[in-house]
Amino acid sequence: MLPNDYIQRLRSVEVRARLVSEQLMGGRLGSIFKGRGMDFADVREYVPGDDVRRIDWNVTARLRKPFIKRHIEERELVVMLLVDLSASGEFGSAPDPVAGAASQRELATILAGSLAFGAVAQGDRVGAILFTDRVERYIPPRKTRAHVTRLLHEVLFTEPAGTGTDIAAALRFLNNLYRRPTLSFVLSDFHDPDIAGWTRTLNASNQRHETMALRLSDRRDLELPDVGWVLLQDPETGEVLEVDSGDPRVREGWREAGETRRGDLVATFRSGRIPELEVRTDEPWTRRLQGFLDQAARRRIA
């Protein structure tokens, strides 16, 4: 049995996820969870009155008489949430957890929950792949609210074996598991040192699955507070660095490094045509997520 504080934390996150989902459903969230239209079934011989735009010219040329493509309505959509549980996700500097999120992992949980509740509200199945520098847990897709509650629990309380980040491993797991297209969201801070590797795998995955990136961040990625000499530890590698945060040049260098990394990530997603949204622990993000999903919905039906 879970301790009371665990249950209270889970309930708090679940309520916030439901509220965000309801706000999003008031916009265009439903459109993002629609299938891609029609699936190809087979071909049949052309008969007068058929739409000539449906002629399969390859089959027609091979058999020397006209055939048309037959389609069926696409089956229910599978929504997959690839959630980063690496050690860097435990960081957060939001002073008020009510206004923001106490950590990037809590933010990922609320985001995952809002998307999951939206998916099941449309009758679609939603599952998750939880990863660090390995795949930690796979949650098969289901389409009930009770399943979403279980998914939230796993994201919030799973104790991962790894501390690092391997986005490519999670994407390869997805690609090996699902041959049919899914709608996939990668929720991560993208602190993966193998940039070329995960970029290549992400772009390849996007050829089969409709993939979107929700990039988690915190204000401390860009702002180093003036608190004198401090020891900073990389939670994923354990590397320790002593810095003088009271030196304006150090703080400016920190900001520039953060801005450079942010710009590089944006350029990477843009080059691969991966829709991307930055979501911060310390800023309201519901309206921005709604606009992001609205744009994605328009792209799907264009």
C-alpha positions as CSV (number, residue, x, y, z in Angstrom):
1,M,0.0,0.0,0.0
2,L,1.3,3.5,-0.9
3,P,1.9,6.0,2.0
4,N,-0.6,8.8,2.3
5,D,1.8,11.4,1.0
6,Y,2.4,9.3,-2.2
7,I,-1.4,9.1,-2.7
8,Q,-1.8,12.8,-2.1
9,R,0.9,13.6,-4.6
10,L,-0.6,11.3,-7.2
11,R,-4.1,12.7,-6.7
12,S,-2.7,16.3,-7.0
13,V,-0.9,15.5,-10.3
14,E,-3.9,13.6,-11.6
15,V,-6.3,16.5,-10.9
16,R,-4.0,19.0,-12.6
17,A,-3.7,16.7,-15.6
18,R,-7.4,16.4,-15.9
19,L,-7.9,20.1,-15.6
20,V,-5.3,20.7,-18.4
21,S,-6.9,18.1,-20.6
22,E,-10.4,19.6,-20.1
23,Q,-9.0,23.0,-21.1
24,L,-7.3,21.5,-24.2
25,M,-10.4,19.6,-25.2
26,G,-12.2,23.0,-25.3
27,G,-9.9,23.8,-28.2
28,R,-8.6,21.5,-30.9
29,L,-7.1,18.7,-28.9
30,G,-9.7,16.2,-30.3
31,S,-8.4,16.8,-33.8
32,I,-4.9,15.7,-32.9
33,F,-6.2,12.4,-31.8
34,K,-7.9,11.6,-35.1
35,G,-6.6,8.9,-37.4
36,R,-4.9,9.8,-40.7
37,G,-8.0,9.1,-42.7
38,M,-8.2,5.9,-44.7
39,D,-6.0,2.8,-44.8
40,F,-5.2,1.0,-48.0
41,A,-7.0,-2.4,-48.1
42,D,-6.5,-3.9,-51.6
43,V,-7.3,-3.3,-55.2
44,R,-10.2,-4.4,-57.4
45,E,-11.0,-4.2,-61.1
46,Y,-12.3,-0.8,-62.3
47,V,-16.0,-0.6,-63.2
48,P,-17.6,2.3,-65.0
49,G,-18.6,5.0,-62.5
50,D,-15.6,4.5,-60.2
51,D,-13.5,7.6,-59.4
52,V,-10.6,7.6,-61.8
53,R,-8.4,9.3,-59.1
54,R,-8.4,6.0,-57.3
55,I,-6.8,4.1,-60.2
56,D,-3.7,2.2,-59.1
57,W,-1.5,2.9,-62.1
58,N,1.2,0.4,-61.1
59,V,-1.2,-2.5,-60.9
60,T,-3.0,-1.3,-64.0
61,A,0.2,-1.3,-66.1
62,R,1.3,-4.7,-64.8
63,L,-2.1,-6.4,-65.5
64,R,-2.9,-4.4,-68.6
65,K,-6.4,-3.5,-67.4
66,P,-7.6,-0.8,-64.9
67,F,-7.7,-1.5,-61.2
68,I,-8.6,0.9,-58.4
69,K,-7.5,1.1,-54.8
70,R,-9.9,0.1,-52.1
71,H,-9.6,1.7,-48.7
72,I,-11.1,1.1,-45.2
73,E,-11.4,3.5,-42.4
74,E,-8.3,3.6,-40.3
75,R,-8.4,1.8,-37.0
76,E,-8.3,3.5,-33.6
77,L,-5.2,5.6,-33.0
78,V,-2.5,4.4,-30.7
79,V,-0.9,7.3,-28.7
80,M,2.6,6.5,-27.3
81,L,4.2,8.7,-24.6
82,L,8.0,8.4,-24.5
83,V,8.9,9.8,-21.1
84,D,12.5,10.6,-19.9
85,L,13.1,9.5,-16.3
86,S,16.8,10.3,-16.3
87,A,18.3,11.9,-13.1
88,S,18.3,15.5,-14.6
89,G,14.5,15.3,-14.5
90,E,14.5,15.5,-10.7
91,F,15.6,19.1,-10.8
92,G,13.2,22.0,-10.6
93,S,13.4,25.6,-9.3
94,A,9.8,26.7,-9.4
95,P,9.2,28.5,-6.1
96,D,5.5,27.6,-6.0
97,P,4.5,24.1,-7.1
98,V,0.9,25.3,-7.5
99,A,1.9,27.8,-10.2
100,G,4.5,25.6,-11.8
101,A,5.9,22.1,-11.3
102,A,8.2,21.1,-8.5
103,S,10.5,19.2,-10.9
104,Q,10.8,18.4,-14.6
105,R,9.6,14.9,-13.8
106,E,6.4,16.2,-12.2
107,L,5.9,18.4,-15.2
108,A,6.4,15.4,-17.5
109,T,3.8,13.5,-15.5
110,I,1.2,16.3,-15.8
111,L,1.9,16.7,-19.5
112,A,1.6,12.9,-20.0
113,G,-1.6,12.8,-18.1
114,S,-3.2,15.7,-19.9
115,L,-2.4,14.0,-23.3
116,A,-3.5,10.6,-22.0
117,F,-6.8,11.8,-20.7
118,G,-7.4,13.6,-24.0
119,A,-6.7,10.4,-26.0
120,V,-9.0,8.1,-24.0
121,A,-11.7,10.8,-24.2
122,Q,-11.6,10.3,-28.0
123,G,-11.7,6.5,-27.6
124,D,-8.1,6.0,-28.5
125,R,-5.5,3.8,-26.7
126,V,-2.6,5.3,-24.9
127,G,0.6,3.7,-23.7
128,A,4.0,4.7,-22.5
129,I,7.7,3.9,-22.8
130,L,9.7,5.1,-19.7
131,F,13.4,5.4,-20.4
132,T,16.7,6.7,-19.1
133,D,19.9,5.3,-20.7
134,R,17.8,2.2,-21.2
135,V,14.1,1.3,-21.5
136,E,13.0,1.2,-17.9
137,R,9.3,0.2,-18.4
138,Y,6.8,-0.4,-21.1
139,I,3.1,0.3,-20.4
140,P,0.9,-1.3,-23.2
141,P,-1.8,0.9,-24.6
142,R,-5.3,0.9,-23.1
143,K,-8.2,3.3,-23.3
144,T,-9.7,3.7,-19.8
145,R,-9.3,6.4,-17.2
146,A,-8.1,3.8,-14.7
147,H,-5.3,3.0,-17.1
148,V,-4.3,6.7,-17.2
149,T,-4.1,6.8,-13.4
150,R,-1.8,3.7,-13.5
151,L,0.3,5.4,-16.2
152,L,0.6,8.5,-14.0
153,H,1.7,6.5,-11.1
154,E,4.4,4.7,-13.1
155,V,5.8,8.0,-14.5
156,L,5.8,9.7,-11.1
157,F,7.0,6.9,-8.8
158,T,9.1,4.5,-11.0
159,E,12.6,4.2,-9.5
160,P,14.8,3.9,-12.6
161,A,17.9,1.7,-12.8
162,G,19.7,4.2,-15.0
163,T,20.6,7.8,-14.5
164,G,21.6,8.9,-18.1
165,T,19.6,9.6,-21.2
166,D,19.4,7.4,-24.4
167,I,16.6,8.8,-26.5
168,A,17.6,6.5,-29.5
169,A,17.0,3.4,-27.3
170,A,13.4,4.4,-26.6
171,L,12.7,5.2,-30.2
172,R,14.2,1.9,-31.4
173,F,12.0,0.1,-28.9
174,L,9.0,1.9,-30.3
175,N,9.9,1.2,-33.9
176,N,10.5,-2.5,-33.2
177,L,7.2,-2.8,-31.2
178,Y,4.9,-0.9,-33.6
179,R,5.0,-1.5,-37.3
180,R,1.8,0.5,-37.8
181,P,2.0,4.3,-37.4
182,T,1.4,5.8,-34.0
183,L,1.1,9.3,-32.7
184,S,4.1,9.6,-30.4
185,F,5.2,12.3,-28.0
186,V,8.8,12.5,-26.7
187,L,8.8,14.2,-23.2
188,S,12.4,15.0,-22.3
189,D,15.0,17.7,-21.5
190,F,17.1,16.1,-24.4
191,H,20.3,16.0,-22.3
192,D,21.5,13.1,-24.4
193,P,25.2,13.4,-25.3
194,D,24.9,11.4,-28.5
195,I,23.2,14.2,-30.4
196,A,23.9,12.7,-33.8
197,G,22.6,9.3,-32.8
198,W,19.3,10.3,-31.3
199,T,18.7,12.9,-34.0
200,R,19.2,10.3,-36.7
201,T,16.9,7.8,-34.9
202,L,14.3,10.5,-34.3
203,N,14.2,11.5,-37.9
204,A,13.9,7.9,-39.0
205,S,11.1,7.2,-36.5
206,N,9.2,10.2,-37.8
207,Q,9.0,8.6,-41.2
208,R,6.8,5.9,-39.7
209,H,5.2,7.5,-36.7
210,E,3.9,11.0,-36.3
211,T,6.4,12.3,-33.7
212,M,6.3,15.4,-31.6
213,A,8.8,16.7,-29.1
214,L,7.9,18.3,-25.8
215,R,11.1,19.7,-24.4
216,L,11.2,20.1,-20.7
217,S,13.2,23.0,-19.2
218,D,13.8,25.1,-16.1
219,R,14.7,28.8,-15.7
220,R,18.1,27.7,-14.2
221,D,19.0,26.3,-17.6
222,L,19.5,30.0,-18.5
223,E,19.8,31.8,-15.2
224,L,22.5,31.1,-12.7
225,P,21.7,32.9,-9.4
226,D,24.3,35.0,-7.6
227,V,25.1,32.9,-4.5
228,G,28.9,33.0,-4.5
229,W,31.1,29.9,-4.9
230,V,29.0,26.8,-5.4
231,L,29.6,23.1,-6.3
232,L,27.4,22.0,-9.2
233,Q,26.9,18.3,-9.9
234,D,25.7,16.8,-13.1
235,P,23.0,14.4,-11.9
236,E,23.4,12.1,-14.9
237,T,27.2,11.7,-14.9
238,G,28.1,12.7,-11.3
239,E,30.7,15.2,-12.6
240,V,31.3,18.0,-10.0
241,L,32.2,21.6,-11.0
242,E,33.1,24.5,-8.7
243,V,32.0,27.9,-10.0
244,D,31.9,31.4,-8.8
245,S,28.3,32.4,-9.4
246,G,29.0,35.9,-8.0
247,D,31.1,36.6,-11.1
248,P,28.9,38.4,-13.8
249,R,31.1,36.8,-16.5
250,V,30.3,33.3,-15.2
251,R,26.6,34.0,-15.1
252,E,26.7,35.5,-18.6
253,G,28.6,32.5,-19.9
254,W,26.0,30.2,-18.3
255,R,23.3,32.1,-20.0
256,E,25.0,32.0,-23.4
257,A,25.7,28.3,-23.1
258,G,22.0,27.7,-22.3
259,E,20.8,29.9,-25.2
260,T,23.2,28.1,-27.6
261,R,22.0,24.7,-26.5
262,R,18.4,25.8,-26.9
263,G,19.0,27.2,-30.4
264,D,20.8,24.0,-31.5
265,L,17.9,21.9,-30.3
266,V,15.4,24.0,-32.1
267,A,17.4,23.9,-35.3
268,T,17.7,20.1,-35.0
269,F,14.0,19.6,-34.7
270,R,13.3,22.0,-37.5
271,S,15.7,20.3,-39.8
272,G,13.9,17.0,-39.2
273,R,10.5,18.6,-39.4
274,I,9.7,17.5,-35.9
275,P,7.1,19.7,-34.2
276,E,8.6,20.9,-31.0
277,L,7.5,22.9,-27.9
278,E,9.5,24.0,-24.9
279,V,7.6,23.6,-21.6
280,R,9.1,25.1,-18.5
281,T,8.6,24.2,-14.9
282,D,8.1,27.8,-13.8
283,E,5.8,29.2,-16.5
284,P,2.2,28.7,-17.5
285,W,2.1,26.5,-20.5
286,T,-1.5,25.3,-21.1
287,R,-2.3,28.0,-23.7
288,R,1.0,27.4,-25.5
289,L,0.4,23.6,-25.6
290,Q,-3.1,24.3,-26.9
291,G,-1.7,26.4,-29.7
292,F,1.0,23.8,-30.5
293,L,-1.6,21.0,-30.8
294,D,-3.9,23.3,-32.8
295,Q,-1.1,23.8,-35.3
296,A,-0.4,20.0,-35.4
297,A,-4.1,19.3,-36.0
298,R,-4.2,21.7,-38.9
299,R,-1.2,20.0,-40.4
300,R,-2.9,16.6,-40.1
301,I,-6.0,17.7,-42.0
302,A,-4.4,20.0,-44.5
